[in-house]
């Protein structure tokens, strides 16, 4: 870890630290854009005073002793403008021993892309002792943007300033340094944007394993404009099986958490075996309505003898009543019986229960309200008859459920755990899913009355459809709204999303248009890794799977990862699905659901696969395997039959209506005839034609 310090130069903030927003903004940049390389170990606020600035910076840079305490980077924010009080550049310049004009140029170039007023900033940068110093603007937004512009190069500068051997560090050339920093130089960008199909760098990319993380961006460089964009996708085409293997490899593993045993436990998978905390029942209880009695205990020889008489008959006084409710323990008096209800505890001394059907009321109390005596005539009454013994259902310490079992709403698991006194269990945390639609043309489906859409507007169907699909599979969701095709807006909304949810789903913006911004934003702005950007399938060819690394808080809740101050990092999967409605829903079930189920500890990860018989001819795509939307039903002969939902164009919303399966259709020149067998992936229950 490299150690950084942040100095805020602001007279206002020095008087009231609560007014400062720069420190949290810069800490966020180190955590989010620094790829886990930075630890902010010092922060301070001083007034706009040259002596105060120099004193604090010198204390950080001039400390001697343990190298593990070395401050590698000092960033200041504030005092770089033209105001009379702005003295930071002058104060810091006197301290710098080796100027770094390249860092200054990089910051100014980035700022000028945002606003022409960047020319009013006066940053300085350089090295003092073994520490790199950079001055940033005073506005939190400007400071953040300037630091983001150079943060990928700063580790290289800092380790050189700290004294590492430059020859070994530079071995492998500039390309290796760029790859190590997670950036791409201008020459590499141009080669990609001109096709990248000749010898050299293009071959290196395609020589990588098909699902390996890419070491430098393949996506369009948005700063070069539409004339320099890729005309064909630079991403290798993966088979569906290879894409699924990639998702399995790079989707985060399960996380254990503890939850109470209640109705909200449904859907969770146990992370550890669960044992009974107490006996069930905890007392000897009657399993019928009747009368608790005392019967002689026979020896084994007597029990085996057919001549042994176990008939209980006579007139018995009713000496007590035992109901299935908390009460003091009753004691059965000699010669008496006790009226008892189902589930009630046996009175002390009783060892059997005679069913009420084997009795006759003999006499009542004087008011006629209660039984006084009951006549019993019951044959073959034995010790323990109609009695549930302690622990006869569940014994304390008995294994109730095993690791990997899923809690359902219909299987009685919650009732079993509750009955055995289990109050909390360890389960796998279920990921929270966020869904975002992208595109300037997308509007809320309720935004306009019928027939009043403006030219080019499209009602958002993907977002509500995918939110409901995730919920149907038992996952909590967050509606991330609609995002316009604007790079800075999309970047910020994605940054917010990966801090708010565990898995992000976007639709649209993954094809080859100049406004298809998802891949460049994920790869270039967020520093994410695009594991694949095309799949050989119909529909859904441009489906994209990526991961980004985010700072994980200490106080992760059972479902949502927000807040906190930890330096731990976590991986967030991003699934960028096609914008066509049918494609989005098919690829959700085929690719997103296995990732969600893996993170939740469920098995199998994918949809259940069953063989079906085609009920009619199916036309095949000549080049790509197709996942055909269909209805699978069971006929009178018990055979599963599949019927198409109709036209399968990827933009055709109606093709998903009523579909409960995806048929795995091969590519081929000729139709598959009725009666042919194929595999079907079941999205919901099989229908019955009986």
C-alpha positions as CSV (number, residue, x, y, z in Angstrom):
1,X,0.0,0.0,0.0
2,X,1.2,3.5,-0.8
3,X,0.6,6.1,1.9
4,X,-1.1,9.4,1.0
5,X,-1.8,12.6,2.9
6,X,-4.4,15.3,2.1
7,X,-4.0,19.0,3.1
8,X,-7.0,21.3,2.7
9,X,-6.0,25.0,2.4
10,X,-9.1,27.0,3.4
11,X,-9.5,29.7,6.0
12,X,-13.2,28.9,6.2
13,X,-12.7,25.2,6.7
14,X,-10.0,25.8,9.2
15,X,-12.5,27.7,11.3
16,X,-15.3,25.1,10.9
17,X,-14.1,21.7,9.6
18,X,-17.7,20.6,9.0
19,X,-17.8,22.8,6.0
20,X,-15.1,20.8,4.2
21,X,-16.2,18.5,1.4
22,X,-12.8,18.0,-0.2
23,X,-11.3,15.4,2.1
24,X,-14.2,12.9,1.7
25,X,-14.2,13.6,-2.1
26,X,-10.5,12.8,-2.4
27,X,-10.6,9.8,-0.1
28,X,-13.3,8.5,-2.4
29,X,-11.0,8.9,-5.5
30,X,-8.2,7.0,-3.7
31,X,-10.6,4.2,-2.8
32,X,-12.5,4.0,-6.0
33,X,-10.0,4.9,-8.7
34,X,-6.8,3.8,-6.9
35,X,-7.4,0.0,-7.4
36,X,-6.6,-0.8,-3.7
37,X,-3.1,0.7,-3.9
38,X,-3.6,3.7,-1.5
39,X,-4.0,4.3,2.2
40,X,-4.9,7.8,3.2
41,X,-3.0,8.0,6.5
42,X,-3.0,11.8,7.2
43,X,-5.4,14.7,6.7
44,X,-5.2,18.3,7.9
45,X,-6.9,21.7,7.3
46,X,-5.0,25.0,7.4
47,X,-5.8,28.6,6.6
48,X,-4.6,30.3,3.4
49,X,-1.3,31.1,5.0
50,X,2.0,30.2,3.3
51,X,3.8,29.4,6.6
52,X,1.1,27.0,7.7
53,X,1.1,25.3,4.4
54,X,4.8,24.8,4.4
55,X,4.9,23.6,8.0
56,X,2.4,20.9,7.5
57,X,3.8,19.7,4.1
58,X,7.3,19.6,5.5
59,X,6.3,17.6,8.6
60,X,4.9,15.0,6.2
61,X,7.7,14.9,3.7
62,X,10.7,15.4,5.9
63,X,10.1,12.8,8.6
64,X,12.9,10.3,8.9
65,X,13.0,6.8,10.4
66,X,11.0,3.7,9.5
67,X,10.4,3.5,5.7
68,X,7.0,1.9,6.4
69,X,5.9,5.3,7.7
70,X,7.0,7.2,4.6
71,X,4.3,9.5,3.1
72,X,4.5,8.7,-0.6
73,X,2.1,11.4,-1.8
74,X,0.9,14.7,-0.5
75,X,-2.0,16.4,-2.2
76,X,-3.2,19.8,-1.3
77,X,-6.5,21.3,-2.3
78,X,-7.3,25.0,-2.4
79,X,-5.5,28.3,-2.9
80,X,-4.4,27.7,-6.5
81,X,-6.4,30.5,-8.2
82,X,-5.9,34.2,-8.8
83,X,-7.4,35.5,-5.5
84,X,-5.2,37.6,-3.3
85,X,-5.3,34.9,-0.6
86,X,-4.4,32.1,-3.0
87,X,-0.8,31.3,-2.0
88,X,-0.6,27.5,-2.2
89,X,1.5,27.3,-5.5
90,X,4.1,29.8,-4.2
91,X,4.3,28.0,-0.8
92,X,4.6,24.6,-2.2
93,X,7.0,25.6,-5.0
94,X,9.6,26.7,-2.4
95,X,9.5,23.2,-1.0
96,X,9.8,21.3,-4.3
97,X,13.3,19.9,-5.2
98,X,12.3,18.3,-8.5
99,X,9.4,19.9,-10.5
100,X,7.0,17.6,-12.3
101,X,5.5,19.6,-15.2
102,X,4.1,16.5,-16.8
103,X,1.7,15.9,-13.9
104,X,0.6,19.6,-14.1
105,X,0.0,19.3,-17.8
106,X,-2.0,16.1,-17.4
107,X,-4.3,17.8,-14.8
108,X,-4.8,20.9,-16.9
109,X,-5.5,18.9,-20.1
110,X,-8.2,16.9,-18.3
111,X,-9.7,20.0,-16.7
112,X,-9.9,21.9,-20.0
113,X,-12.1,19.1,-21.4
114,X,-14.5,19.9,-18.7
115,X,-14.4,23.8,-18.7
116,X,-12.4,26.5,-20.4
117,X,-12.0,28.2,-17.0
118,X,-9.4,25.5,-16.1
119,X,-6.9,28.0,-17.5
120,X,-7.5,30.0,-14.3
121,X,-5.9,27.3,-12.1
122,X,-2.2,27.4,-11.1
123,X,-1.2,23.9,-10.1
124,X,2.3,22.8,-9.3
125,X,3.7,19.3,-8.7
126,X,7.1,17.8,-7.9
127,X,9.2,15.8,-5.5
128,X,10.5,16.7,-2.1
129,X,12.9,14.2,-0.4
130,X,11.1,10.9,-1.3
131,X,7.6,12.3,-1.5
132,X,5.5,13.4,-4.5
133,X,3.5,16.6,-4.0
134,X,0.6,17.7,-6.1
135,X,-1.6,20.8,-5.6
136,X,-5.3,20.5,-6.6
137,X,-8.1,23.1,-7.1
138,X,-10.2,24.1,-4.1
139,X,-13.5,22.9,-5.4
140,X,-14.3,19.3,-4.4
141,X,-15.4,18.6,-8.0
142,X,-12.3,20.1,-9.5
143,X,-10.0,18.5,-7.0
144,X,-11.6,15.1,-7.7
145,X,-11.3,15.4,-11.5
146,X,-7.7,16.6,-11.3
147,X,-6.7,13.7,-9.1
148,X,-8.6,11.2,-11.3
149,X,-6.7,12.5,-14.3
150,X,-3.3,11.4,-12.9
151,X,-4.0,8.8,-10.2
152,X,-3.1,5.8,-12.4
153,X,0.4,7.2,-13.1
154,X,1.1,8.3,-9.5
155,X,2.1,4.9,-8.1
156,X,4.9,4.7,-10.7
157,X,6.0,8.2,-9.8
158,X,5.9,7.5,-6.0
159,X,7.8,4.2,-6.1
160,X,10.5,5.9,-8.2
161,X,10.7,8.9,-5.8
162,X,10.9,6.4,-2.9
163,X,14.1,5.0,-4.3
164,X,13.2,1.8,-6.3
165,X,15.6,0.8,-9.0
166,X,14.4,2.4,-12.1
167,X,16.1,0.0,-14.5
168,X,14.1,-3.0,-13.1
169,X,10.9,-1.0,-12.9
170,X,11.2,0.0,-16.6
171,X,12.1,-3.4,-17.9
172,X,9.5,-4.5,-20.5
173,X,9.0,-1.0,-21.9
174,X,6.2,1.5,-21.8
175,X,3.6,-1.0,-22.9
176,X,4.2,-3.0,-19.8
177,X,4.0,0.1,-17.6
178,X,0.7,1.0,-19.2
179,X,-0.7,-2.4,-18.6
180,X,0.5,-2.5,-15.0
181,X,-1.2,0.9,-14.4
182,X,-4.4,-0.2,-16.2
183,X,-4.1,2.5,-18.9
184,X,-3.6,2.5,-22.7
185,X,-1.2,4.9,-24.4
186,X,-2.2,6.9,-27.4
187,X,-0.6,4.6,-30.0
188,X,-2.4,1.6,-28.7
189,X,-5.7,3.5,-28.7
190,X,-5.2,4.5,-32.3
191,X,-4.4,1.0,-33.4
192,X,-7.6,-0.3,-31.9
193,X,-9.7,2.5,-33.3
194,X,-8.2,1.8,-36.8
195,X,-9.2,-1.8,-36.5
196,X,-6.2,-3.4,-34.8
197,X,-6.3,-6.4,-37.1
198,X,-2.7,-6.3,-38.3
199,X,0.4,-7.8,-36.7
200,X,1.5,-6.8,-33.2
201,X,-0.9,-5.6,-30.6
202,X,-4.1,-6.9,-32.2
203,X,-2.6,-10.5,-32.2
204,X,-1.6,-10.1,-28.5
205,X,-5.2,-9.5,-27.5
206,X,-6.7,-12.4,-29.4
207,X,-3.9,-14.7,-28.2
208,X,-5.3,-14.2,-24.6
209,X,-7.7,-16.9,-23.2
210,X,-11.2,-16.1,-24.5
211,X,-12.5,-15.1,-21.0
212,X,-9.4,-13.7,-19.4
213,X,-9.6,-10.1,-18.1
214,X,-8.2,-7.7,-20.7
215,X,-5.0,-5.9,-19.7
216,X,-5.9,-2.7,-21.6
217,X,-9.1,-1.3,-23.0
218,X,-10.6,-2.6,-26.2
219,X,-13.6,-0.2,-26.0
220,X,-13.8,3.0,-28.0
221,X,-11.9,6.0,-26.8
222,X,-14.8,8.5,-26.5
223,X,-12.4,11.5,-26.7
224,X,-11.5,10.6,-30.3
225,X,-15.0,11.2,-31.6
226,X,-17.3,9.0,-33.8
227,X,-14.9,9.0,-36.8
228,X,-12.3,7.1,-34.8
229,X,-14.6,4.5,-33.3
230,X,-14.5,0.8,-34.0
231,X,-16.6,-0.2,-37.0
232,X,-16.7,-3.8,-35.9
233,X,-16.6,-5.1,-32.4
234,X,-13.1,-5.8,-31.2
235,X,-14.3,-8.3,-28.6
236,X,-13.8,-12.0,-29.3
237,X,-17.0,-13.9,-29.9
238,X,-17.5,-16.4,-27.1
239,X,-19.8,-19.5,-27.1
240,X,-22.5,-19.6,-24.6
241,X,-20.7,-22.3,-22.6
242,X,-17.5,-20.2,-22.5
243,X,-19.5,-17.1,-21.4
244,X,-21.1,-19.1,-18.6
245,X,-17.7,-20.5,-17.5
246,X,-16.4,-16.9,-17.5
247,X,-19.3,-15.7,-15.3
248,X,-18.8,-18.6,-12.9
249,X,-15.1,-17.7,-12.6
250,X,-15.4,-14.0,-12.0
251,X,-18.6,-13.8,-10.1
252,X,-17.8,-13.2,-6.4
253,X,-18.0,-16.1,-4.0
254,X,-20.6,-16.4,-1.3
255,X,-20.6,-14.3,1.9
256,X,-21.8,-15.7,5.2
257,X,-24.2,-13.7,7.4
258,X,-26.4,-14.4,10.4
259,X,-30.2,-13.9,10.3
260,X,-33.1,-14.4,12.6
261,X,-35.5,-17.3,12.1
262,X,-38.6,-15.6,10.8
263,X,-40.6,-15.3,7.6
264,X,-37.9,-13.2,6.0
265,X,-35.6,-16.2,6.0
266,X,-37.4,-17.7,3.0
267,X,-35.1,-18.0,0.0
268,X,-31.8,-18.1,1.9
269,X,-29.4,-21.0,1.8
270,X,-27.8,-22.3,4.9
271,X,-24.1,-21.7,5.2
272,X,-23.6,-24.1,8.2
273,X,-25.4,-27.1,9.6
274,X,-28.2,-26.4,12.1
275,X,-28.8,-28.4,15.3
276,X,-31.8,-28.5,17.6
277,X,-31.5,-26.2,20.5
278,X,-34.1,-28.1,22.6
279,X,-36.2,-31.3,22.7
280,X,-39.5,-31.4,20.8
281,X,-41.7,-31.9,22.6
282,X,-40.1,-30.6,25.7
283,X,-42.6,-32.5,27.9
284,X,-44.7,-35.7,27.7
285,X,-47.8,-34.7,25.8
286,X,-51.1,-36.2,24.8
287,X,-51.7,-36.8,21.1
288,X,-55.5,-37.2,21.4
289,X,-58.4,-35.7,23.3
290,X,-59.3,-38.1,26.2
291,X,-58.3,-39.0,29.7
292,X,-54.8,-39.4,31.2
293,X,-54.7,-42.7,33.2
294,X,-52.3,-44.9,35.1
295,X,-51.8,-48.4,33.7
296,X,-49.6,-51.1,35.1
297,X,-46.2,-51.5,33.5
298,X,-45.9,-55.0,32.2
299,X,-42.7,-57.0,32.0
300,X,-41.3,-58.0,28.6
301,X,-42.7,-61.6,29.2
302,X,-46.1,-60.2,30.0
303,X,-46.1,-57.9,27.0
304,X,-45.3,-60.9,24.7
305,X,-47.9,-63.1,26.2
306,X,-51.2,-63.2,24.4
307,X,-53.0,-64.0,27.7
308,X,-51.8,-60.8,29.3
309,X,-54.9,-58.7,30.0
310,X,-54.4,-55.0,29.3
311,X,-58.1,-54.0,29.3
312,X,-58.9,-50.9,31.3
313,X,-62.5,-50.8,32.5
314,X,-64.4,-49.3,35.3
315,X,-65.8,-46.0,36.7
316,X,-63.1,-43.4,37.5
317,X,-63.3,-40.0,39.2
318,X,-62.1,-37.0,37.1
319,X,-59.7,-35.4,39.5
320,X,-58.1,-32.7,37.2
321,X,-58.1,-31.2,33.8
322,X,-55.0,-30.6,31.6
323,X,-55.3,-28.2,28.7
324,X,-52.7,-27.4,25.9
325,X,-51.8,-24.1,27.6
326,X,-49.1,-23.0,30.0
327,X,-50.0,-24.0,33.5
328,X,-48.7,-25.5,36.7
329,X,-47.9,-29.2,36.6
330,X,-50.9,-31.3,37.7
331,X,-50.5,-34.5,39.8
332,X,-52.8,-37.3,39.1
333,X,-54.4,-38.5,42.4
334,X,-54.6,-42.2,43.2
335,X,-57.4,-44.0,41.5
336,X,-58.3,-40.9,39.5
337,X,-58.1,-39.8,35.9
338,X,-57.5,-36.4,34.2
339,X,-59.4,-35.0,31.3
340,X,-56.8,-33.9,28.7
341,X,-56.7,-32.2,25.4
342,X,-54.4,-32.8,22.4
343,X,-51.0,-31.4,23.0
344,X,-51.4,-30.9,26.7
345,X,-48.8,-32.1,29.2
346,X,-49.5,-35.4,31.0
347,X,-50.1,-35.0,34.7
348,X,-47.4,-36.4,36.9
349,X,-48.0,-40.1,37.5
350,X,-50.0,-40.7,34.4
351,X,-48.4,-42.9,31.7
352,X,-51.1,-43.3,29.0
353,X,-54.1,-41.6,27.5
354,X,-57.5,-43.2,26.7
355,X,-59.3,-41.7,23.7
356,X,-62.6,-39.9,24.6
357,X,-64.4,-42.2,22.2
358,X,-63.7,-45.1,24.6
359,X,-65.5,-43.4,27.5
360,X,-69.0,-42.7,28.7
361,X,-70.0,-39.9,31.1
362,X,-71.2,-41.6,34.3
363,X,-72.0,-38.6,36.6
364,X,-71.7,-34.8,36.8
365,X,-71.1,-32.3,39.5
366,X,-74.1,-30.8,41.3
367,X,-74.4,-27.8,39.0
368,X,-74.2,-30.1,36.0
369,X,-71.3,-28.2,34.4
370,X,-68.5,-30.6,35.0
371,X,-67.7,-34.2,34.7
372,X,-67.5,-36.0,38.1
373,X,-67.1,-39.6,37.0
374,X,-66.4,-41.3,33.7
375,X,-66.8,-44.9,32.7
376,X,-63.9,-46.4,30.7
377,X,-64.0,-49.5,28.7
378,X,-60.8,-49.8,26.6
379,X,-59.0,-52.9,25.4
380,X,-55.3,-53.4,25.1
381,X,-54.2,-50.2,26.9
382,X,-50.4,-50.0,27.3
383,X,-47.9,-47.8,29.0
384,X,-47.2,-44.9,26.7
385,X,-50.3,-45.2,24.6
386,X,-51.3,-41.9,22.9
387,X,-48.3,-40.1,24.5
388,X,-45.6,-38.1,22.8
389,X,-42.4,-38.7,24.7
390,X,-39.8,-35.9,25.4
391,X,-37.7,-35.5,22.3
392,X,-39.7,-38.0,20.3
393,X,-40.1,-35.6,17.4
394,X,-36.7,-33.9,17.6
395,X,-33.9,-34.6,20.1
396,X,-31.8,-31.7,21.4
397,X,-28.5,-31.6,19.5
398,X,-30.1,-33.5,16.5
399,X,-29.0,-32.3,13.0
400,X,-32.1,-30.4,11.7
401,X,-30.8,-29.0,8.4
402,X,-27.6,-29.3,6.5
403,X,-25.3,-26.7,5.0
404,X,-26.5,-25.9,1.4
405,X,-30.2,-26.5,2.1
406,X,-32.5,-23.7,0.9
407,X,-35.3,-22.3,3.1
408,X,-38.6,-22.4,1.3
409,X,-42.1,-21.0,2.0
410,X,-43.8,-24.4,1.4
411,X,-41.4,-26.9,2.9
412,X,-41.9,-26.1,6.6
413,X,-38.2,-25.4,7.3
414,X,-39.0,-22.2,9.2
415,X,-41.5,-24.1,11.4
416,X,-39.0,-26.9,12.1
417,X,-36.3,-24.4,13.1
418,X,-38.7,-22.5,15.3
419,X,-40.1,-25.6,17.0
420,X,-36.6,-26.8,17.9
421,X,-35.7,-23.5,19.6
422,X,-33.3,-22.2,16.9
423,X,-33.5,-18.4,16.8
424,X,-30.6,-17.5,14.5
425,X,-28.9,-19.3,11.6
426,X,-25.9,-18.6,9.4
427,X,-26.8,-18.2,5.8
428,X,-25.3,-17.0,2.5
429,X,-26.1,-13.3,1.9
430,X,-28.4,-12.9,-1.1
431,X,-27.2,-10.2,-3.6
432,X,-29.2,-7.1,-4.2
433,X,-29.8,-6.4,-7.9
434,X,-30.0,-2.9,-9.4
435,X,-31.5,-2.4,-12.9
436,X,-30.8,0.6,-15.1
437,X,-32.1,1.5,-18.5
438,X,-29.9,3.6,-20.8
439,X,-30.6,5.7,-23.8
440,X,-31.8,9.2,-24.8
441,X,-34.9,7.7,-26.4
442,X,-36.1,5.8,-23.3
443,X,-38.9,7.4,-21.3
444,X,-40.9,6.1,-18.4
445,X,-43.7,3.9,-19.6
446,X,-46.2,6.2,-17.9
447,X,-44.5,9.4,-19.2
448,X,-47.0,10.0,-22.1
449,X,-50.7,9.1,-22.6
450,X,-51.4,6.5,-25.2
451,X,-50.5,7.5,-28.8
452,X,-48.7,10.7,-27.6
453,X,-45.1,9.6,-27.7
454,X,-42.7,12.0,-29.4
455,X,-40.9,10.9,-32.5
456,X,-38.2,8.5,-31.5
457,X,-39.3,8.0,-27.9
458,X,-39.6,4.5,-26.6
459,X,-41.4,3.4,-23.5
460,X,-39.1,1.7,-20.9
461,X,-40.2,-1.9,-20.8
462,X,-36.9,-3.6,-19.9
463,X,-36.4,-2.1,-16.5
464,X,-39.8,-3.1,-15.0
465,X,-39.6,-6.5,-16.7
466,X,-36.1,-7.3,-15.3
467,X,-36.9,-5.9,-11.8
468,X,-39.9,-8.3,-11.7
469,X,-37.9,-11.2,-13.1
470,X,-35.2,-10.8,-10.3
471,X,-37.9,-10.5,-7.7
472,X,-39.7,-13.6,-9.0
473,X,-36.5,-15.5,-8.3
474,X,-36.4,-14.2,-4.8
475,X,-33.8,-11.4,-5.0
476,X,-34.2,-7.9,-3.6
477,X,-34.0,-5.2,-6.2
478,X,-33.2,-1.5,-6.5
479,X,-34.7,0.6,-9.4
480,X,-31.7,2.6,-10.8
481,X,-33.9,4.6,-13.2
482,X,-33.2,5.8,-16.8
483,X,-29.8,7.3,-17.7
484,X,-29.2,9.4,-20.8
485,X,-26.4,8.7,-23.3
486,X,-23.9,11.2,-21.8
487,X,-20.5,9.9,-20.6
488,X,-20.1,11.9,-17.4
489,X,-23.7,11.2,-16.4
490,X,-23.5,7.5,-17.1
491,X,-20.2,7.3,-15.2
492,X,-21.5,8.9,-12.1
493,X,-24.7,6.9,-12.1
494,X,-22.7,3.7,-12.5
495,X,-20.4,4.7,-9.6
496,X,-23.4,5.3,-7.5
497,X,-24.9,2.0,-8.5
498,X,-21.9,-0.2,-7.6
499,X,-21.9,1.4,-4.2
500,X,-25.6,0.7,-3.7
501,X,-26.1,-2.8,-5.0
502,X,-24.2,-6.1,-5.4
503,X,-25.0,-6.7,-9.0
504,X,-25.8,-4.0,-11.7
505,X,-27.9,-4.8,-14.8
506,X,-28.0,-2.3,-17.6
507,X,-29.9,-2.5,-20.9
508,X,-29.0,-0.8,-24.1
509,X,-25.7,1.0,-25.1
510,X,-23.7,-2.2,-25.9
511,X,-23.8,-2.3,-29.7
512,X,-21.6,-0.4,-32.2
513,X,-23.3,3.0,-32.3
514,X,-21.5,6.3,-31.4
515,X,-23.8,6.6,-28.3
516,X,-23.2,3.0,-27.1
517,X,-21.2,4.1,-24.1
518,X,-21.5,1.2,-21.6
519,X,-18.2,-0.6,-22.5
520,X,-16.0,2.6,-22.7
521,X,-17.5,3.9,-19.4
522,X,-17.0,0.6,-17.5
523,X,-13.5,0.0,-18.9
524,X,-12.0,3.4,-19.2
525,X,-13.8,5.6,-16.6
526,X,-14.5,3.0,-13.9
527,X,-11.3,1.0,-14.5
528,X,-13.4,-2.2,-14.7
529,X,-12.6,-5.4,-16.6
530,X,-14.8,-6.5,-19.5
531,X,-14.6,-10.2,-19.5
532,X,-16.6,-10.7,-22.7
533,X,-18.5,-8.3,-25.0
534,X,-20.1,-10.7,-27.6
535,X,-21.7,-14.1,-27.4
536,X,-22.5,-16.5,-30.3
537,X,-26.2,-16.7,-29.7
538,X,-29.6,-15.4,-30.9
539,X,-31.0,-13.2,-29.4
540,X,-28.4,-11.4,-27.3
541,X,-25.1,-11.3,-29.3
542,X,-23.8,-8.0,-27.8
543,X,-24.3,-9.2,-24.1
544,X,-21.5,-7.8,-22.0
545,X,-20.1,-9.1,-18.7
546,X,-17.8,-6.9,-16.6
547,X,-16.5,-6.5,-13.1
548,X,-15.4,-3.4,-11.1
549,X,-13.7,-3.2,-7.8
550,X,-15.2,-1.0,-5.1
551,X,-14.4,-0.1,-1.5
552,X,-16.4,-2.3,0.8
553,X,-17.7,-0.9,4.1
554,X,-17.2,-2.5,7.5
555,X,-20.9,-2.4,8.4
556,X,-22.2,-4.4,5.5
557,X,-25.9,-5.2,6.1
558,X,-27.4,-8.5,5.4
559,X,-28.3,-7.4,1.9
560,X,-27.0,-4.0,1.0
561,X,-23.4,-2.8,1.0
562,X,-23.5,0.9,1.8
563,X,-21.7,3.2,4.2
564,X,-18.7,2.5,6.4
565,X,-15.0,3.3,6.3
566,X,-13.2,0.1,5.6
567,X,-10.4,-0.3,3.1
568,X,-11.6,-3.8,2.1
569,X,-12.4,-4.2,-1.6
570,X,-15.1,-6.2,-3.2
571,X,-16.0,-7.1,-6.8
572,X,-19.2,-5.9,-8.4
573,X,-20.5,-7.7,-11.5
574,X,-22.1,-5.6,-14.2
575,X,-24.2,-7.2,-16.8
576,X,-24.8,-4.9,-19.8
577,X,-27.7,-6.6,-21.7
578,X,-29.0,-5.7,-25.2
579,X,-31.7,-3.0,-25.4
580,X,-34.3,-5.2,-27.3
581,X,-36.8,-6.5,-24.8
582,X,-36.7,-10.2,-25.7
583,X,-32.9,-10.2,-25.8
584,X,-32.8,-8.5,-22.4
585,X,-35.1,-11.1,-20.7
586,X,-33.5,-14.1,-22.4
587,X,-29.9,-13.0,-21.5
588,X,-31.1,-12.3,-17.9
589,X,-32.2,-15.9,-17.5
590,X,-29.3,-17.3,-19.3
591,X,-26.4,-15.3,-17.8
592,X,-27.4,-13.0,-14.9
593,X,-29.5,-15.6,-13.0
594,X,-26.5,-18.1,-12.7
595,X,-24.4,-15.3,-11.2
596,X,-27.1,-14.3,-8.7
597,X,-27.6,-17.9,-7.6
598,X,-23.9,-18.5,-7.2
599,X,-23.6,-15.5,-5.0
600,X,-26.6,-16.7,-3.0
601,X,-25.2,-20.2,-2.5
602,X,-27.9,-21.9,-4.6
603,X,-27.4,-25.0,-6.7
604,X,-27.6,-25.6,-9.5
605,X,-26.7,-22.1,-10.7
606,X,-28.6,-22.1,-14.0
607,X,-32.1,-22.9,-15.1
608,X,-33.2,-26.6,-14.8
609,X,-32.8,-28.4,-18.2
610,X,-35.3,-31.0,-19.4
611,X,-35.7,-32.8,-22.7
612,X,-38.8,-31.9,-24.7
613,X,-40.5,-32.9,-28.0
614,X,-41.3,-30.2,-30.6
615,X,-45.0,-30.0,-31.3
616,X,-44.4,-28.4,-34.7
617,X,-41.6,-27.5,-37.2
618,X,-39.1,-24.9,-36.0
619,X,-37.0,-22.8,-38.4
620,X,-33.4,-22.6,-37.3
621,X,-30.9,-19.7,-37.6
622,X,-28.2,-20.7,-40.1
623,X,-25.3,-19.2,-38.2
624,X,-26.1,-19.0,-34.5
625,X,-27.7,-21.2,-31.9
626,X,-31.0,-19.8,-30.8
627,X,-32.7,-19.7,-27.4
628,X,-36.3,-19.9,-28.6
629,X,-39.1,-18.7,-26.4
630,X,-41.6,-21.4,-26.0
631,X,-44.4,-22.9,-23.8
632,X,-43.6,-26.4,-22.4
633,X,-46.6,-28.5,-21.3
634,X,-47.1,-32.1,-20.3
635,X,-49.7,-34.1,-22.3
636,X,-51.9,-37.0,-21.5
637,X,-49.1,-39.4,-22.4
638,X,-46.8,-37.7,-19.9
639,X,-44.4,-36.4,-22.6
640,X,-43.2,-32.8,-22.4
641,X,-44.1,-30.9,-25.5
642,X,-42.8,-27.5,-26.7
643,X,-44.7,-24.9,-28.7
644,X,-43.3,-21.7,-30.0
645,X,-44.6,-18.3,-28.7
646,X,-44.5,-17.0,-32.3
647,X,-42.2,-14.6,-34.0
648,X,-38.8,-14.4,-32.3
649,X,-37.5,-11.1,-33.4
650,X,-35.4,-9.7,-30.5
651,X,-37.4,-6.5,-30.3
652,X,-40.7,-8.3,-30.2
653,X,-42.1,-8.0,-26.7
654,X,-44.9,-10.4,-27.3
655,X,-42.5,-13.3,-27.9
656,X,-42.0,-13.6,-24.1
657,X,-45.7,-13.6,-23.3
658,X,-46.7,-16.9,-21.7
659,X,-43.2,-18.4,-22.3
660,X,-42.1,-20.7,-19.5
661,X,-39.0,-22.1,-21.3
662,X,-36.1,-21.4,-23.6
663,X,-35.5,-24.0,-26.2
664,X,-31.8,-24.7,-27.0
665,X,-32.0,-24.8,-30.8
666,X,-28.8,-25.5,-32.8
667,X,-27.8,-23.5,-35.8
668,X,-28.6,-25.2,-39.1
669,X,-29.8,-24.7,-42.7
670,X,-33.0,-26.9,-42.4
671,X,-35.9,-26.7,-40.0
672,X,-36.3,-29.1,-37.1
673,X,-39.3,-31.2,-37.7
674,X,-42.2,-31.8,-35.3
675,X,-41.4,-34.7,-33.0
676,X,-37.7,-33.8,-32.8
677,X,-36.2,-33.7,-29.3
678,X,-34.3,-30.7,-27.9
679,X,-33.3,-29.4,-24.4
680,X,-35.4,-26.8,-22.7
681,X,-34.4,-24.4,-20.0
682,X,-37.4,-24.0,-17.6
683,X,-38.1,-20.4,-16.5
684,X,-41.2,-21.3,-14.6
685,X,-43.7,-24.2,-13.9
686,X,-44.6,-26.7,-16.6
687,X,-48.1,-26.4,-17.8
688,X,-50.5,-29.4,-17.9
689,X,-52.9,-30.2,-20.7
690,X,-54.7,-32.8,-18.6
